[in-house]
């Protein structure tokens, strides 16, 4: 459920948000390098330790694997924020539907965003 501000309402300990999405076409390979950054905010529950078991990026509803942890912010006592980055190759000249998922106590999804990769 979207709250109208581009963020998905989360019912549970995690929220997933898409960040920077970059597509760089390469005319030599006729492919584009797609980079997706996304953030998982994990709310700490007193007396219970939550963990991010895995994350996944979906392109056109296909699971293309998880990103690599880029940074972790654990400065607040009530939450941990982890930023991930996923990079892969896609065809040039197409628009892709992109979303991210984190598995914590269950699946938590980001909003889906369309990203156009220009012609090579």
C-alpha positions in Angstrom: 0.0 0.0 0.0 1.5 3.4 -1.0 1.0 6.4 1.2 1.0 8.9 -1.7 4.6 10.0 -0.9 6.3 7.3 -2.9 7.0 5.1 0.1 5.3 1.8 0.9 3.6 1.5 4.3 5.2 -1.3 6.2 3.3 -3.6 8.6 6.2 -5.1 10.5 9.9 -4.6 11.3 11.2 -3.7 7.9 10.7 -1.0 5.2 12.4 -1.2 1.8 12.9 1.9 -0.4 14.4 2.2 -3.8 17.1 4.8 -4.1 19.3 5.8 -7.0 18.8 3.8 -10.2 21.3 4.4 -13.0 21.4 2.9 -16.5 24.6 3.4 -18.6 24.3 2.2 -22.2 27.4 0.7 -23.9 27.3 0.8 -27.7 30.2 -1.7 -28.0 28.4 -4.5 -26.2 24.8 -3.4 -27.1 24.1 -3.8 -23.4 23.5 -1.4 -20.5 24.9 -1.5 -17.0 22.0 -1.1 -14.5 22.8 -0.1 -11.0 20.1 -0.2 -8.3 20.6 1.2 -4.8 18.0 0.4 -2.2 17.7 0.8 1.6 16.3 -1.5 4.2 15.3 0.1 7.5 15.0 -2.5 10.2 13.1 -1.5 13.4 14.5 -3.0 16.6 12.0 -4.6 18.9 13.0 -4.7 22.6 13.8 -8.2 23.6 13.7 -9.6 20.1 16.6 -9.4 17.6 15.5 -8.9 13.9 17.9 -9.8 11.1 17.9 -9.2 7.4 18.2 -12.7 6.1 18.5 -11.7 2.4 17.5 -9.1 -0.2 16.4 -9.5 -3.8 16.1 -7.1 -6.8 13.3 -7.8 -9.2 13.4 -6.7 -12.9 10.2 -7.1 -14.7 9.1 -9.5 -11.9 12.1 -11.7 -12.3 14.4 -12.2 -9.2 17.9 -11.3 -10.4 19.6 -11.8 -7.0 20.5 -9.6 -4.1 22.6 -6.6 -3.7 25.9 -6.1 -1.8 25.8 -4.2 1.5 27.2 -0.8 0.8 26.7 0.9 4.2 25.2 0.4 7.6 23.9 3.1 9.9 23.3 1.8 13.4 23.6 5.1 15.2 19.9 5.1 16.4 19.0 2.8 19.2 15.6 1.9 17.6 16.6 1.0 14.1 19.3 -0.1 11.7 19.5 1.2 8.1 21.4 -0.8 5.5 22.0 0.4 2.0 22.6 -2.2 -0.8 23.7 -1.9 -4.4 23.0 -4.3 -7.2 24.7 -4.1 -10.6 23.9 -6.1 -13.7 23.5 -6.0 -17.5 20.3 -5.4 -19.4 19.3 -4.8 -23.0 19.4 -1.2 -24.2 16.4 0.6 -25.5 13.8 -0.8 -23.0 11.9 0.3 -19.9 12.3 -2.0 -16.9 10.0 -2.4 -13.8 12.3 -2.5 -10.8 11.5 -3.3 -7.1 13.5 -4.7 -4.2 12.6 -7.1 -1.4 14.0 -7.9 2.0 13.4 -11.1 3.9 13.2 -10.4 7.7 10.3 -12.2 9.5 8.6 -12.2 6.1 8.9 -10.5 2.7 8.9 -6.7 2.6 8.8 -5.0 -0.8 9.6 -1.6 -2.1 7.5 0.4 -4.5 7.9 -0.6 -8.1 9.6 2.0 -10.3 9.9 2.2 -14.1 13.4 2.9 -15.4 14.2 3.5 -19.1 17.5 2.4 -20.4 18.3 4.4 -23.5 19.4 3.2 -26.9 23.0 1.9 -27.4 
